[in-house]
Amino acid sequence: MTQTHVHVGPFAQLKPTVNFANRMTAFPGQYWGPRTIPDCQLLYVISGHATLTLDARQIELSPGECVFYGENSPHWIVSSETAPVTFSSIHFNWDTDSPDPVHPAYGIKNCAPETLTKSARSYSVQVDGQGDVMFPHHTSLNLETLFMQIVREYRYEEQGFAAVLRGLLTQLLVVILRHQMGGQQSPAARRKIAPALEAIRKHPHISWRTEELADLCGYHPTYFSALFKETIGDSPKHYLVLERIRKAKHLLMEIETVEAVAAKLGYTSTHYFCRNFKSITGLTPTEFRRRSFEL
């Protein structure tokens, strides 16, 4: 059975890899598909127009628009007859150990037109302090510079290009995710919990109770907890842990002992601090500091 949703994991731990990157101008009416691909693809329109059929709908594409679709998602791209599309295209995998490109050509398959009515596979990633974020199938954003940097690195294959491609792709995905999160979050909702966010940021050493944070915002604890979770993607308690660990990373770089950092952040148990730190970063505080100085 085809998987219709993929949770790719914590974004901070992903190792995305560019498989192919190109920039081209289509001829009038040129088309790709109906087809499926073996990886994921980002397509950014530079000029002209095209129509993408995806997820049982048609999307009219204009300059400045970006579309995304993943593995085994039937789609069809048709360039305009009167204004042929110029676009940049990137094939990629979300998480692979090697940064070396694996060309997707042999995994691209034609499919029947009737499969275009099927739902496209959706993807979500976990973002610290935000929870799970859906990666958009369609967005409008100025991404041309990043796309072209990736295309140039892919074409010329200079020394270390695979590692550079991984860095640029990560940056591109972050830009799209930030834009998506900005659209998902209601500024009005964030303002409602702003006093609580400010209190946690300024005083992460305080073991804030939900009732105290709710009182700062003037809400009942039950309503406040639901609003906080909906807006931030984490419970107030977990958000406090994330803020403490963020602060701990800076303190550990100042040559403070692990015990001193734990105490400064309000932990009564160094063991509990170390457990929290490793659950968030994957490293103990001592390992984190050692590796940071080695870099």
Buried (B, 14 or more C-beta within 10 A) or exposed (E): EEEEEBEBEEBEEBBBBBBBBBBEEBEEEBEBBBBBBBBBBBBBBBEBBBBBBBBEEEBEBBBBBBBBBBBBBBBBBBBBEEBBBBBBBBBBBBEBEEBBBBEBEEBBEEBEEEBBEBEBBBBBBBBBBBBEBBBBBBBBBEBBEBBBBBBBBBEEEEEEBBEBBBBBBBEBBEBBBBBBBEEBBEEEBEEBBEBBBEBBEEEBEEEBEBEBBBBBBEBEBEEBBEBBBEBBBBBBBBBBBBBBBBBBBEBBEEEBEBEBBBBBBBBEEBEEBBEBBBEBBEBBBEEBBEEEEEE
